[in-house]
Amino acid sequence: MADNRDRIDKLRGYAVLDDFERFSAVNDVFSRSWWDDTIKTPGSERFYATYRRPLTQWRKANGFTQRDYALRNAAWHVSDVFTEMHEPERRDGFLDPLSMLRDGPEDVLAPESPEVGAAETKRIAKLFGADMVGITAFDERWVYTERFSADTGKAKANDLPEGLTSVIVIGQAMDADLIQTAPSALSGTATGLGYSQDAAVLLGIAQYINNLGYVAVPSMNDTALAIPLAIEAGLGEYARNGLVITAEHGARVRFGKIFTNMPLAHDKPKRLGVREFCEQCDRCAQACPARAIPHNGPTPVALNRSSLVGVKKWSVDGEACFGYWTKINSDCAICVRVCPWTRDYTKAWNRLWGRLAATPLRGLMLKLDDRLGGGKRLKPKAWWADARGSASSAT
């Protein structure tokens, strides 16, 4: 069993080693910004304040104006409502699972088979608004050893019900045009929308499962690591930028998950050729202003206390990454924007590019993308101009 798991781990793009240690949410870089003085700085406090403060005194830099922040913060609003509903005891979706669920019946309505249950659940997930959905086995390795309490600044129990067998992983695609404006407060709108949509979709699916008499625990950033679960659920492959590359949307996807005891068939990890592509491409590392993304190959080295121990992979320096966010007062997403896999796959040419990038022609596809100006930044003013242009053409 262990040998088979190791083989599958390598197929996913990372390897779990003998010295592996489960991760504590207390050491997540965002949690540390509440209690660790090396992360909790005036810059980090200002960064969080930009999501709440009345928007009247922002710089005039392209992409960081009052209008840009107004849109970004509006996109976060639905997610914020859930997060702050129980403050300070809970922070639903970021430190704690989403909790706005009604109790289900005592009687269980079982699916005809795990395969039928999985197919029905996926269809319902898409109905409720998920762009992607996959199902994998519950794997305790990726569950946090403890949660973090923003109220006390200390660890608290990461309680999960007994008997969980499956994890439903959903993906929300982030708006391509907004991502192209990164780095900007405007591009942060795509992130906020992803989380707000996540909350609604996860709660709907979880309530459906509860209504069948099963346990469902909807989770965004809390409870467990989303990236390995998304990879195990067959939604994509691990990349140099520390994100999941998907065949449908590249890296511009946000993931949520639901833990359940409902009998469901499981998907398998898929190889897209991302690992081999990333070995030739380091565009994200070159573009990262924080120098947080490695140029070299995967290593088992934990960069700091916000890194996983005992996993051989490409590791992003979370401290450096978050430090840059606090300088620009918004999340960054440059690595998503410049990644050659981040493209519009509704277009036939891009679908062909993706197929060829997964073959020995990957080097040619990378050079072609470079020549065509792939990853070029869209100026935020141009994004707003498109909106004004649409208004003018409609009058």
C-alpha positions as CSV (number, residue, x, y, z in Angstrom):
1,M,0.0,0.0,0.0
2,A,2.8,2.4,0.9
3,D,4.8,1.6,-2.2
4,N,1.7,2.2,-4.3
5,R,1.0,5.5,-2.6
6,D,4.6,6.6,-3.2
7,R,4.3,5.8,-6.9
8,I,1.1,7.7,-7.2
9,D,2.6,10.7,-5.3
10,K,5.4,10.9,-7.9
11,L,2.8,10.7,-10.7
12,R,1.2,13.8,-9.2
13,G,4.3,15.9,-9.4
14,Y,5.5,15.6,-5.8
15,A,6.9,12.9,-3.5
16,V,6.0,12.4,0.1
17,L,9.1,11.4,2.0
18,D,9.7,9.4,5.2
19,D,10.2,12.5,7.3
20,F,6.8,14.0,6.2
21,E,5.0,16.0,8.8
22,R,1.4,17.1,8.7
23,F,0.9,20.8,8.6
24,S,-0.5,23.1,11.3
25,A,-2.7,26.0,10.2
26,V,-1.0,28.0,12.9
27,N,2.0,28.2,10.7
28,D,0.2,29.3,7.6
29,V,1.7,32.6,6.6
30,F,-1.7,34.4,6.8
31,S,-2.2,33.0,10.3
32,R,1.3,34.1,11.2
33,S,0.4,37.6,10.2
34,W,-1.9,37.6,13.3
35,W,0.7,36.4,15.9
36,D,4.3,36.3,14.4
37,D,6.1,39.6,14.7
38,T,8.2,38.7,11.7
39,I,5.1,38.7,9.6
40,K,2.7,40.9,11.6
41,T,3.9,44.3,10.6
42,P,2.4,47.7,9.9
43,G,2.4,46.7,6.3
44,S,0.4,43.5,6.9
45,E,-2.1,45.5,9.0
46,R,-2.5,48.1,6.3
47,F,-2.9,45.3,3.7
48,Y,-5.9,43.8,5.6
49,A,-7.3,47.3,6.3
50,T,-7.6,48.0,2.6
51,Y,-10.3,45.3,2.4
52,R,-12.4,47.1,5.0
53,R,-11.5,50.8,5.2
54,P,-13.7,53.4,3.4
55,L,-12.2,53.8,0.1
56,T,-11.3,57.5,-0.2
57,Q,-7.5,57.8,0.0
58,W,-5.8,55.5,-2.5
59,R,-3.0,56.3,-4.8
60,K,-3.7,57.2,-8.4
61,A,-1.4,54.4,-9.8
62,N,-3.0,52.4,-12.7
63,G,-4.9,49.6,-11.1
64,F,-4.9,50.9,-7.5
65,T,-7.4,53.7,-7.6
66,Q,-10.5,54.0,-5.5
67,R,-12.6,52.5,-8.3
68,D,-10.3,49.5,-8.5
69,Y,-10.5,48.9,-4.7
70,A,-14.2,49.5,-4.7
71,L,-14.7,46.7,-7.2
72,R,-12.2,44.3,-5.5
73,N,-13.8,44.7,-2.1
74,A,-17.3,44.3,-3.6
75,A,-16.2,41.0,-5.1
76,W,-15.0,39.8,-1.7
77,H,-18.2,40.9,0.1
78,V,-20.2,37.6,0.0
79,S,-17.1,35.7,1.2
80,D,-16.6,38.3,3.9
81,V,-20.2,38.0,5.2
82,F,-19.6,34.3,5.9
83,T,-16.1,34.8,7.3
84,E,-17.1,37.5,9.8
85,M,-20.5,36.2,10.7
86,H,-19.2,34.7,14.0
87,E,-16.3,37.0,14.6
88,P,-14.2,36.7,16.7
89,E,-15.0,33.1,17.6
90,R,-14.8,31.8,14.1
91,R,-13.7,32.8,10.6
92,D,-15.8,30.7,8.3
93,G,-14.0,29.6,5.1
94,F,-10.5,30.7,6.1
95,L,-9.9,29.4,9.6
96,D,-13.0,27.3,10.1
97,P,-15.4,25.3,7.8
98,L,-18.5,27.0,6.5
99,S,-21.2,26.4,9.1
100,M,-24.5,27.7,7.7
101,L,-26.1,24.3,7.2
102,R,-29.4,22.8,8.3
103,D,-29.4,19.4,9.9
104,G,-30.3,16.5,7.6
105,P,-32.8,13.7,8.3
106,E,-32.0,10.6,10.4
107,D,-32.9,8.4,7.5
108,V,-30.2,8.0,4.8
109,L,-31.1,7.9,1.1
110,A,-28.1,6.0,-0.4
111,P,-27.2,6.4,-4.1
112,E,-27.7,3.4,-6.3
113,S,-23.9,2.9,-6.4
114,P,-20.8,5.0,-5.6
115,E,-20.4,5.6,-9.3
116,V,-24.0,6.9,-9.6
117,G,-23.5,9.0,-6.4
118,A,-20.4,10.5,-7.9
119,A,-22.0,11.3,-11.2
120,E,-25.1,12.8,-9.6
121,T,-22.9,14.9,-7.2
122,K,-20.8,16.2,-10.0
123,R,-23.9,17.2,-12.0
124,I,-25.3,19.0,-9.0
125,A,-22.0,20.8,-8.4
126,K,-22.0,22.1,-12.0
127,L,-25.7,23.0,-11.5
128,F,-24.8,25.1,-8.5
129,G,-22.1,26.9,-10.3
130,A,-18.8,24.9,-10.0
131,D,-16.6,25.2,-13.0
132,M,-14.7,22.0,-12.2
133,V,-15.4,19.1,-9.8
134,G,-13.5,15.9,-8.9
135,I,-13.7,13.4,-6.0
136,T,-10.9,11.7,-4.1
137,A,-10.4,9.6,-1.1
138,F,-10.2,11.2,2.3
139,D,-6.4,11.5,3.1
140,E,-5.5,12.5,6.6
141,R,-2.0,13.5,5.5
142,W,-3.4,16.8,4.1
143,V,-5.7,17.6,7.0
144,Y,-4.3,20.3,9.4
145,T,-3.1,19.0,12.7
146,E,-4.8,22.0,14.3
147,R,-6.7,25.1,13.4
148,F,-5.8,28.7,14.2
149,S,-7.9,31.0,16.4
150,A,-7.8,34.6,15.4
151,D,-9.5,35.3,18.7
152,T,-6.8,33.9,21.0
153,G,-3.9,33.9,18.6
154,K,-3.3,30.2,19.4
155,A,-4.0,26.8,18.1
156,K,-7.4,25.0,18.5
157,A,-8.6,21.6,17.7
158,N,-9.3,20.7,14.1
159,D,-12.3,18.6,14.8
160,L,-13.8,16.5,12.0
161,P,-16.5,13.9,12.2
162,E,-15.6,10.2,12.3
163,G,-16.0,8.0,9.2
164,L,-15.2,10.5,6.5
165,T,-14.3,8.6,3.3
166,S,-14.4,11.1,0.4
167,V,-13.4,14.7,-0.5
168,I,-15.3,16.5,-3.2
169,V,-13.1,19.2,-4.7
170,I,-14.6,22.0,-6.7
171,G,-12.8,24.6,-8.8
172,Q,-13.9,28.1,-9.7
173,A,-12.3,29.7,-12.7
174,M,-11.1,33.3,-12.1
175,D,-11.9,35.9,-14.8
176,A,-9.2,35.8,-17.5
177,D,-9.2,39.5,-18.3
178,L,-9.0,40.6,-14.6
179,I,-6.1,38.2,-14.0
180,Q,-4.3,39.8,-17.0
181,T,-4.2,43.2,-15.1
182,A,-2.1,41.7,-12.3
183,P,-0.5,43.1,-10.2
184,S,-3.4,45.4,-9.3
185,A,-6.2,45.8,-6.9
186,L,-8.4,45.3,-10.0
187,S,-7.0,41.8,-10.5
188,G,-7.8,41.0,-6.9
189,T,-11.5,41.2,-8.0
190,A,-11.0,37.8,-9.7
191,T,-9.7,36.3,-6.4
192,G,-12.6,37.8,-4.4
193,L,-15.2,36.5,-6.9
194,G,-13.6,33.1,-6.7
195,Y,-14.0,32.9,-2.9
196,S,-17.5,34.4,-2.9
197,Q,-18.6,31.9,-5.6
198,D,-16.9,29.1,-3.7
199,A,-18.9,29.8,-0.5
200,A,-22.2,29.7,-2.3
201,V,-21.4,26.6,-4.3
202,L,-19.9,24.6,-1.4
203,L,-22.8,25.4,0.9
204,G,-25.3,24.3,-1.7
205,I,-23.6,21.0,-2.4
206,A,-23.1,20.3,1.3
207,Q,-26.7,21.0,2.1
208,Y,-27.8,18.5,-0.6
209,I,-25.6,15.8,0.9
210,N,-26.9,16.6,4.4
211,N,-30.5,16.4,3.0
212,L,-29.7,12.8,1.9
213,G,-28.7,12.0,5.5
214,Y,-25.0,12.1,5.1
215,V,-22.3,14.2,6.7
216,A,-20.8,17.1,4.7
217,V,-18.2,19.6,5.9
218,P,-17.7,22.5,3.4
219,S,-14.3,24.0,3.5
220,M,-12.4,26.8,1.6
221,N,-8.9,27.6,3.0
222,D,-9.5,26.0,6.3
223,T,-9.2,22.4,7.6
224,A,-6.9,20.9,5.0
225,L,-4.5,21.7,2.1
226,A,-6.6,22.2,-1.1
227,I,-3.8,21.7,-3.7
228,P,-2.9,18.1,-3.1
229,L,-6.6,17.2,-2.8
230,A,-7.3,18.9,-6.1
231,I,-4.5,17.0,-7.7
232,E,-5.6,13.7,-6.2
233,A,-9.1,14.4,-7.5
234,G,-7.8,14.6,-11.1
235,L,-8.3,18.3,-11.6
236,G,-4.8,19.2,-12.6
237,E,-1.1,18.8,-12.1
238,Y,1.4,20.5,-9.7
239,A,3.5,23.4,-11.2
240,R,6.6,25.4,-10.5
241,N,4.6,28.3,-9.2
242,G,3.2,26.1,-6.4
243,L,-0.3,26.0,-8.0
244,V,-2.4,23.5,-9.8
245,I,-2.4,23.7,-13.6
246,T,-5.7,22.6,-15.1
247,A,-6.4,21.6,-18.7
248,E,-9.5,23.8,-18.8
249,H,-8.2,27.1,-17.2
250,G,-4.5,26.8,-16.6
251,A,-3.6,28.2,-13.1
252,R,-6.5,30.7,-12.8
253,V,-8.6,28.4,-10.5
254,R,-9.6,28.6,-6.9
255,F,-10.4,25.4,-5.1
256,G,-12.8,24.4,-2.3
257,K,-13.6,21.0,-0.8
258,I,-16.3,19.1,1.0
259,F,-15.5,16.2,3.3
260,T,-18.2,13.5,3.5
261,N,-19.1,10.0,4.4
262,M,-21.4,9.6,1.3
263,P,-20.3,6.6,-0.8
264,L,-18.7,8.0,-3.9
265,A,-16.5,6.7,-6.6
266,H,-13.1,8.4,-6.7
267,D,-11.2,10.0,-9.6
268,K,-7.5,9.5,-10.3
269,P,-4.7,11.9,-10.7
270,K,-4.1,13.0,-14.3
271,R,-0.8,13.8,-16.1
272,L,-1.0,16.8,-18.4
273,G,2.7,17.1,-19.0
274,V,3.0,20.1,-16.7
275,R,6.0,18.8,-14.8
276,E,8.0,18.4,-18.0
277,F,6.9,21.8,-19.3
278,C,7.9,23.5,-16.0
279,E,11.3,21.9,-16.2
280,Q,11.9,23.9,-19.4
281,C,10.0,27.0,-18.4
282,D,10.6,29.3,-15.4
283,R,8.7,32.3,-16.7
284,C,6.9,32.6,-13.3
285,A,10.1,32.6,-11.4
286,Q,11.6,35.2,-13.7
287,A,8.5,37.4,-13.3
288,C,8.0,37.1,-9.6
289,P,8.9,40.5,-8.0
290,A,9.4,38.8,-4.6
291,R,11.7,36.1,-6.0
292,A,9.6,33.6,-4.1
293,I,9.4,31.0,-6.9
294,P,12.4,28.6,-7.4
295,H,14.4,28.5,-10.6
296,N,15.8,25.1,-9.8
297,G,14.2,21.7,-9.6
298,P,12.0,20.2,-6.9
299,T,13.7,19.8,-3.5
300,P,12.6,18.5,-0.1
301,V,13.9,21.7,1.6
302,A,11.4,23.5,3.9
303,L,12.1,27.2,3.2
304,N,10.6,28.4,6.5
305,R,7.9,27.4,9.1
306,S,5.2,28.1,6.5
307,S,6.5,25.3,4.3
308,L,5.7,21.6,4.2
309,V,8.2,19.3,5.8
310,G,9.0,16.0,4.0
311,V,7.6,16.7,0.6
312,K,9.9,16.9,-2.5
313,K,8.4,19.5,-4.7
314,W,8.7,23.0,-6.1
315,S,8.2,25.2,-3.0
316,V,7.2,28.9,-3.1
317,D,8.5,31.1,-0.3
318,G,5.3,32.1,1.4
319,E,7.0,34.8,3.5
320,A,8.4,36.6,0.5
321,C,5.2,36.2,-1.4
322,F,3.0,37.7,1.3
323,G,5.6,40.4,2.0
324,Y,5.1,41.6,-1.6
325,W,1.3,41.6,-1.2
326,T,1.7,43.9,1.8
327,K,3.7,46.3,-0.3
328,I,1.1,46.6,-3.1
329,N,-1.9,46.3,-0.7
330,S,-3.5,43.5,-2.7
331,D,-2.9,39.9,-3.7
332,C,-0.5,39.6,-6.6
333,A,-1.2,36.8,-9.3
334,I,1.6,37.7,-11.6
335,C,2.7,34.1,-11.6
336,V,-0.8,33.1,-12.8
337,R,-0.9,35.8,-15.5
338,V,2.5,35.0,-17.0
339,C,2.1,31.2,-17.0
340,P,1.8,29.9,-20.6
341,W,-0.9,27.5,-19.5
342,T,-3.2,30.4,-18.4
343,R,-5.1,30.9,-21.6
344,D,-8.6,30.9,-23.1
345,Y,-9.3,27.2,-23.8
346,T,-12.7,28.0,-25.5
347,K,-10.6,28.9,-28.5
348,A,-9.5,26.0,-30.8
349,W,-5.9,27.4,-31.2
350,N,-5.4,27.4,-27.4
351,R,-6.8,23.9,-27.1
352,L,-4.3,22.7,-29.7
353,W,-1.5,24.6,-27.9
354,G,-2.4,22.7,-24.7
355,R,-2.3,19.3,-26.4
356,L,1.1,20.1,-28.0
357,A,2.6,21.5,-24.8
358,A,2.0,18.1,-23.2
359,T,4.2,16.4,-25.9
360,P,7.9,16.6,-26.7
361,L,7.0,19.7,-28.7
362,R,6.6,21.6,-25.4
363,G,9.8,23.6,-26.1
364,L,8.5,24.8,-29.4
365,M,5.2,25.7,-27.8
366,L,7.0,27.7,-25.1
367,K,9.1,29.6,-27.7
368,L,5.9,30.3,-29.7
369,D,4.1,31.6,-26.7
370,D,7.1,33.9,-26.0
371,R,7.1,35.2,-29.5
372,L,3.4,35.9,-29.4
373,G,3.8,37.9,-26.2
374,G,2.1,35.4,-23.9
375,G,1.5,36.7,-20.3
376,K,1.6,40.4,-21.3
377,R,-0.1,42.6,-18.7
378,L,-3.4,44.3,-19.6
379,K,-3.4,47.8,-18.3
380,P,-6.2,48.2,-15.8
381,K,-7.2,51.5,-17.5
382,A,-7.7,49.4,-20.6
383,W,-10.1,47.1,-18.7
384,W,-12.2,50.0,-17.5
385,A,-12.0,51.5,-21.0
386,D,-13.6,48.4,-22.4
387,A,-16.5,48.7,-20.0
388,R,-17.0,52.4,-21.0
389,G,-16.7,51.4,-24.7
390,S,-19.5,48.8,-24.2
391,A,-21.6,51.5,-22.6
392,S,-21.0,53.9,-25.5
393,S,-21.9,51.3,-28.1
394,A,-25.1,50.5,-26.3
395,T,-26.4,54.1,-26.4
